[in-house]
Amino acid sequence: MRVRTTIQKWGNSLALRLTGPLRSIPHFEENMLVEIDVDEHSIQVYPVATKKPPRFKEKDLLQGLTAKTSHANEVFYPTLKELGE
């Protein structure tokens, strides 16, 4: 898709406004972190992949956990060889 727009002055800088399909097709949102590739002929803007919030909270996962149910007696102790030393 190709869109024609105008570069505008914004303070002491130049700016492109991302409206309509320019923001909705790549799913750009306010305050989204992006990476920009620049060469002599173009600028490409990519959203930065962010971590999704965890599905479970730690306190919920640990609820009801005891030494017996956690198999605390089966603790693994790696050897130096297994650690690459």
DSSP file (Angstrom, degrees, kcal/mol; ACC not computed):
  #  RESIDUE AA STRUCTURE BP1 BP2  ACC     N-H-->O    O-->H-N    N-H-->O    O-->H-N    TCO  KAPPA ALPHA  PHI   PSI    X-CA   Y-CA   Z-CA
    1    1 A M              0   0    0      0, 0.0     2,-0.4     0, 0.0     0, 0.0   0.000 360.0 360.0 360.0 142.3    0.0    0.0    0.0
    2    2 A R        -     0   0    0      2,-0.0     2,-0.4     0, 0.0     0, 0.0  -0.983 360.0-174.1-124.0 132.4    1.2    3.5   -0.7
    3    3 A V        -     0   0    0     -2,-0.4     2,-0.5    18,-0.0     0, 0.0  -0.974  15.3-143.5-125.7 138.5    0.1    6.6    1.1
    4    4 A R        +     0   0    0     -2,-0.4     2,-0.3     2,-0.0    -2,-0.0  -0.889  33.6 151.4-103.4 130.1    1.0   10.2    0.3
    5    5 A T        -     0   0    0     -2,-0.5     2,-0.4    11,-0.0    11,-0.0  -0.849  38.9-106.3-145.2 179.3    1.4   12.6    3.2
    6    6 A T        -     0   0    0     -2,-0.3     2,-0.4    11,-0.1    11,-0.4  -0.929  20.9-127.2-118.8 136.7    3.3   15.7    4.0
    7    7 A I        -     0   0    0     -2,-0.4     2,-0.3     9,-0.1     9,-0.2  -0.700  37.3-164.7 -77.3 129.2    6.4   16.2    6.3
    8    8 A Q  E     -A   15   0A   0      7,-2.8     7,-3.1    -2,-0.4     2,-0.3  -0.812  22.7-106.3-119.5 156.7    5.5   18.9    8.8
    9    9 A K  E     -A   14   0A   0     -2,-0.3     2,-0.4     5,-0.2     5,-0.2  -0.650  32.4-178.5 -79.6 135.0    7.5   21.0   11.2
   10   10 A W  E >   -A   13   0A   0      3,-3.1     3,-2.0    -2,-0.3     2,-0.3  -0.879  63.6 -52.8-136.9 101.5    7.0   20.1   14.9
   11   11 A G  T 3  S-     0   0    0     -2,-0.4    -1,-0.0     1,-0.3     0, 0.0  -0.549 120.8 -24.3  64.2-127.4    9.0   22.3   17.2
   12   12 A N  T 3  S+     0   0    0     -2,-0.3    -1,-0.3    -3,-0.1     2,-0.2   0.278 130.8  75.0 -94.5   9.7   12.5   22.3   15.9
   13   13 A S  E <  S-A   10   0A   0     -3,-2.0    -3,-3.1     0, 0.0     2,-0.4  -0.617  78.6-116.8-115.8 172.5   12.0   18.9   14.2
   14   14 A L  E     -A    9   0A   0     -5,-0.2     2,-0.3    -2,-0.2    -5,-0.2  -0.874  36.1-171.1-106.9 147.4   10.3   17.5   11.2
   15   15 A A  E     -A    8   0A   0     -7,-3.1    -7,-2.8    -2,-0.4     2,-0.4  -0.980  23.9-150.8-142.6 150.2    7.5   15.0   11.7
   16   16 A L        -     0   0    0     -2,-0.3     2,-0.5    -9,-0.2    -9,-0.1  -0.981  25.2-136.3-112.9 131.9    5.2   12.6    9.9
   17   17 A R        -     0   0    0     -2,-0.4     2,-1.0   -11,-0.4     5,-0.1  -0.767   9.3-143.5 -89.1 131.8    1.8   12.0   11.4
   18   18 A L        +     0   0    0     -2,-0.5     2,-0.3     4,-0.1    -1,-0.0  -0.818  37.1 159.3 -96.6 100.3    0.7    8.4   11.5
   19   19 A T    >   -     0   0    0     -2,-1.0     3,-2.1     4,-0.1     4,-0.3  -0.788  47.9 -19.0-118.7 162.1   -3.0    8.4   10.9
   20   20 A G  T >> S+     0   0    0     -2,-0.3     4,-2.4     1,-0.3     3,-1.4  -0.103 133.0   4.5  47.9-125.3   -5.5    5.9    9.6
   21   21 A P  H 3> S+     0   0    0      0, 0.0     4,-1.5     0, 0.0    -1,-0.3   0.737 122.1  71.1 -65.4 -22.2   -3.9    2.9    7.8
   22   22 A L  H <4 S+     0   0    0     -3,-2.1    -2,-0.2     1,-0.2     6,-0.1   0.790 116.3  22.2 -65.4 -25.4   -0.4    4.2    8.6
   23   23 A R  H <4>S+     0   0    0     -3,-1.4     5,-2.5    -4,-0.3    -1,-0.2   0.717 123.7  52.3-108.7 -29.8   -0.9    3.3   12.3
   24   24 A S  H  <5S+     0   0    0     -4,-2.4     3,-0.4     3,-0.2    -2,-0.1   0.870 104.0  53.7 -80.6 -35.3   -3.7    0.7   12.1
   25   25 A I  T  <5S+     0   0    0     -4,-1.5    -1,-0.1     1,-0.2    -3,-0.1   0.945 117.6  35.8 -67.7 -47.0   -2.2   -1.7    9.6
   26   26 A P  T   5S-     0   0    0      0, 0.0    -1,-0.2     0, 0.0    -2,-0.2   0.446 113.0-121.2 -83.1   5.1    1.2   -2.2   11.4
   27   27 A H  T   5 +     0   0    0     -3,-0.4     2,-0.2     1,-0.2    -3,-0.2   0.875  45.7 176.6  60.7  41.6   -0.8   -1.9   14.8
   28   28 A F      < -     0   0    0     -5,-2.5     2,-0.3    -6,-0.1    -1,-0.2  -0.560   5.0-173.2 -74.3 140.5    1.2    1.1   16.0
   29   29 A E    >   -     0   0    0     -2,-0.2     3,-1.8     1,-0.0    -5,-0.0  -0.889  35.1 -76.4-130.9 162.5    0.0    2.4   19.4
   30   30 A E  T 3  S+     0   0    0     -2,-0.3     3,-0.1     1,-0.3    -1,-0.0  -0.327 116.8   9.3 -58.5 137.4    0.8    5.5   21.5
   31   31 A N  T 3  S+     0   0    0      1,-0.2    -1,-0.3    -3,-0.0     2,-0.2   0.587  90.0 154.8  66.2  14.7    4.1    5.1   23.4
   32   32 A M    <   -     0   0    0     -3,-1.8     2,-0.4     1,-0.1    -1,-0.2  -0.530  46.4-121.4 -73.4 136.6    5.0    2.0   21.5
   33   33 A L        +     0   0    0     -2,-0.2    15,-2.6    15,-0.2     2,-0.3  -0.646  39.3 179.9 -77.6 130.6    8.7    1.3   21.2
   34   34 A V  E     -B   47   0B   0     -2,-0.4     2,-0.4    13,-0.3    11,-0.0  -0.912  24.6-138.4-130.8 157.5    9.9    1.1   17.6
   35   35 A E  E     -B   46   0B   0     11,-3.0    11,-3.0    -2,-0.3     2,-0.5  -0.911  18.9-152.5-110.9 145.6   13.1    0.5   15.7
   36   36 A I  E     -B   45   0B   0     -2,-0.4     2,-0.5     9,-0.2     9,-0.2  -0.977   5.2-160.2-125.4 124.9   13.9    2.6   12.6
   37   37 A D  E     -B   44   0B   0      7,-2.9     7,-2.7    -2,-0.5     2,-0.4  -0.894  17.1-172.0 -99.6 129.9   16.1    1.5    9.7
   38   38 A V  E     +B   43   0B   0     -2,-0.5     2,-0.2     5,-0.2     5,-0.2  -0.977  13.7 158.1-126.5 134.3   17.4    4.5    7.6
   39   39 A D        -     0   0    0      3,-2.2     3,-0.2    -2,-0.4    -2,-0.0  -0.755  59.4 -78.9-135.3-170.9   19.3    4.5    4.3
   40   40 A E  S    S+     0   0    0     -2,-0.2     3,-0.1     1,-0.2    -2,-0.0   0.735 126.2  28.4 -65.1 -22.0   19.8    7.1    1.6
   41   41 A H  S    S+     0   0    0      1,-0.1     2,-0.3     0, 0.0    -1,-0.2   0.543 119.6  22.8-118.4  -9.9   16.4    6.5    0.0
   42   42 A S        -     0   0    0     -3,-0.2    -3,-2.2     2,-0.0     2,-0.4  -0.969  48.4-141.7-155.4 166.4   14.0    5.3    2.8
   43   43 A I  E     -B   38   0B   0     -2,-0.3     2,-0.4    -5,-0.2    -5,-0.2  -0.999  19.5-167.9-129.9 130.8   13.0    5.0    6.4
   44   44 A Q  E     -B   37   0B   0     -7,-2.7    -7,-2.9    -2,-0.4     2,-0.5  -0.986   4.6-158.8-123.1 132.5   11.4    1.8    7.7
   45   45 A V  E     -B   36   0B   0     -2,-0.4    -9,-0.2    -9,-0.2    -2,-0.0  -0.934  10.1-176.2-115.4 128.1    9.8    1.7   11.1
   46   46 A Y  E     -B   35   0B   0    -11,-3.0   -11,-3.0    -2,-0.5     2,-0.1  -0.971  27.7-118.9-124.9 135.3    9.3   -1.6   13.0
   47   47 A P  E     -B   34   0B   0      0, 0.0     2,-0.5     0, 0.0   -13,-0.3  -0.491  32.7-122.0 -66.4 142.2    7.5   -2.3   16.3
   48   48 A V        -     0   0    0    -15,-2.6     2,-0.2    -2,-0.1   -15,-0.2  -0.747  26.6-116.6 -86.3 129.1    9.8   -3.7   18.9
   49   49 A A        -     0   0    0     -2,-0.5     2,-0.3     1,-0.0    -1,-0.0  -0.463  36.4-164.1 -65.5 131.0    8.7   -7.1   20.2
   50   50 A T        -     0   0    0     -2,-0.2     2,-0.2   -17,-0.0    -1,-0.0  -0.827  25.2 -96.8-116.3 157.4    7.9   -6.8   23.9
   51   51 A K        -     0   0    0     -2,-0.3    -1,-0.0     1,-0.1     0, 0.0  -0.493  37.4-125.7 -71.3 138.1    7.4   -9.5   26.5
   52   52 A K        -     0   0    0     -2,-0.2     3,-0.1     1,-0.1    -1,-0.1  -0.570  34.4 -98.1 -78.5 148.3    3.8  -10.4   27.2
   53   53 A P        -     0   0    0      0, 0.0    -1,-0.1     0, 0.0     0, 0.0  -0.350  51.7 -89.9 -63.7 148.9    2.8  -10.2   30.8
   54   54 A P        -     0   0    0      0, 0.0     3,-0.0     0, 0.0    -3,-0.0  -0.277  25.6-137.6 -61.2 145.5    2.9  -13.6   32.6
   55   55 A R  S    S+     0   0    0     -3,-0.1     2,-0.3     1,-0.1     0, 0.0   0.789  87.5  39.9 -73.0 -27.8   -0.3  -15.6   32.4
   56   56 A F  S    S-     0   0    0      4,-0.0     2,-0.3     3,-0.0    -1,-0.1  -0.912  80.7-125.2-124.3 148.7   -0.1  -16.6   36.1
   57   57 A K    >>  -     0   0    0     -2,-0.3     4,-1.9     1,-0.1     3,-0.6  -0.716  22.6-125.5 -90.0 145.0    1.0  -14.7   39.1
   58   58 A E  H 3> S+     0   0    0     -2,-0.3     4,-2.1     1,-0.3     5,-0.2   0.886 109.9  55.8 -56.6 -42.4    3.8  -16.3   41.2
   59   59 A K  H 3> S+     0   0    0      1,-0.2     4,-0.6     2,-0.2    -1,-0.3   0.859 107.6  49.5 -62.3 -33.9    1.7  -16.2   44.4
   60   60 A D  H <4 S+     0   0    0     -3,-0.6     3,-0.4     1,-0.2    -1,-0.2   0.875 110.5  49.9 -71.0 -37.3   -1.1  -18.2   42.7
   61   61 A L  H  < S+     0   0    0     -4,-1.9    -2,-0.2     1,-0.2    -1,-0.2   0.840 114.1  45.1 -69.0 -32.8    1.4  -20.8   41.4
   62   62 A L  H >< S+     0   0    0     -4,-2.1     3,-2.2    -5,-0.2    -1,-0.2   0.529  82.8 122.3 -89.3  -6.5    3.0  -21.2   44.9
   63   63 A Q  T 3< S+     0   0    0     -4,-0.6     3,-0.1    -3,-0.4    -3,-0.0  -0.366  84.6   7.4 -60.8 127.8   -0.4  -21.4   46.7
   64   64 A G  T 3  S+     0   0    0      1,-0.3     2,-0.3    -2,-0.1    -1,-0.3   0.478  92.2 144.7  80.7   3.2   -0.6  -24.6   48.7
   65   65 A L    <   +     0   0    0     -3,-2.2    -1,-0.3     4,-0.1     2,-0.2  -0.597  21.3 173.4 -78.0 130.9    3.0  -25.6   48.0
   66   66 A T     >  -     0   0    0     -2,-0.3     4,-1.8    -3,-0.1     6,-0.2  -0.764  49.4 -97.2-125.9 173.9    4.7  -27.4   50.9
   67   67 A A  T  4>S+     0   0    0     -2,-0.2     5,-2.1     1,-0.2     6,-0.4   0.871 125.9  48.5 -59.7 -36.1    8.1  -29.1   51.2
   68   68 A K  T >45S+     0   0    0      1,-0.2     3,-1.1     2,-0.2    -1,-0.2   0.939 113.6  43.2 -71.2 -47.1    6.4  -32.4   50.5
   69   69 A T  T 345S+     0   0    0      1,-0.2    -1,-0.2    -5,-0.1    -2,-0.2   0.705 112.1  54.7 -74.6 -17.3    4.4  -31.3   47.4
   70   70 A S  T 3<5S-     0   0    0     -4,-1.8    -1,-0.2     0, 0.0    -2,-0.2   0.495 106.2-127.9 -90.0  -3.1    7.5  -29.4   46.1
   71   71 A H  T X 5 +     0   0    0     -3,-1.1     3,-2.3    -4,-0.3    -3,-0.2   0.898  44.2 168.2  57.5  42.7    9.6  -32.6   46.3
   72   72 A A  G > < +     0   0    0     -5,-2.1     3,-0.7     1,-0.3    -4,-0.1   0.727  68.8  65.0 -59.7 -22.9   12.2  -30.6   48.3
   73   73 A N  G 3  S+     0   0    0     -6,-0.4    -1,-0.3     1,-0.2    -2,-0.1   0.533  93.8  62.6 -77.7  -4.3   13.9  -33.9   49.2
   74   74 A E  G <  S+     0   0    0     -3,-2.3    -1,-0.2    -4,-0.1    -2,-0.1  -0.147  71.6 157.3-111.5  37.3   14.8  -34.4   45.5
   75   75 A V    <   -     0   0    0     -3,-0.7     2,-0.5     1,-0.1    -3,-0.0  -0.402  37.7-132.0 -67.0 136.7   17.0  -31.4   45.0
   76   76 A F        -     0   0    0     -2,-0.1    -1,-0.1     2,-0.0    -2,-0.0  -0.774  17.8-168.3 -94.0 129.9   19.4  -31.7   42.1
   77   77 A Y        -     0   0    0     -2,-0.5    -2,-0.0     0, 0.0     2,-0.0  -0.923  17.1-145.2-117.8 103.7   23.1  -30.8   42.7
   78   78 A P        -     0   0    0      0, 0.0     2,-0.1     0, 0.0    -2,-0.0  -0.315  13.8-123.1 -68.6 150.5   24.9  -30.6   39.4
   79   79 A T     >  -     0   0    0      1,-0.1     4,-1.3    -2,-0.0     6,-0.1  -0.453  25.8-108.0 -84.4 165.1   28.5  -31.7   39.1
   80   80 A L  T  4>S+     0   0    0      1,-0.2     5,-2.7     2,-0.2     4,-0.3   0.873 121.6  55.8 -61.2 -36.1   31.3  -29.3   38.0
   81   81 A K  T >45S+     0   0    0      4,-0.2     3,-1.2     1,-0.2    -1,-0.2   0.899 105.4  51.0 -62.0 -41.4   31.5  -31.4   34.7
   82   82 A E  T 345S+     0   0    0      1,-0.3    -1,-0.2     2,-0.1    -2,-0.2   0.780 108.4  52.7 -67.9 -26.0   27.8  -30.8   34.1
   83   83 A L  T 3<5S-     0   0    0     -4,-1.3    -1,-0.3    -3,-0.2    -2,-0.2   0.464 119.4-111.4 -86.8  -2.2   28.3  -27.0   34.6
   84   84 A G  T < 5       0   0    0     -3,-1.2    -3,-0.2    -4,-0.3    -2,-0.1   0.711 360.0 360.0  82.4  20.7   31.1  -27.0   32.1
   85   85 A E      <       0   0    0     -5,-2.7    -4,-0.2    -6,-0.1    -5,-0.1   0.426 360.0 360.0-103.9 360.0   33.9  -26.4   34.5
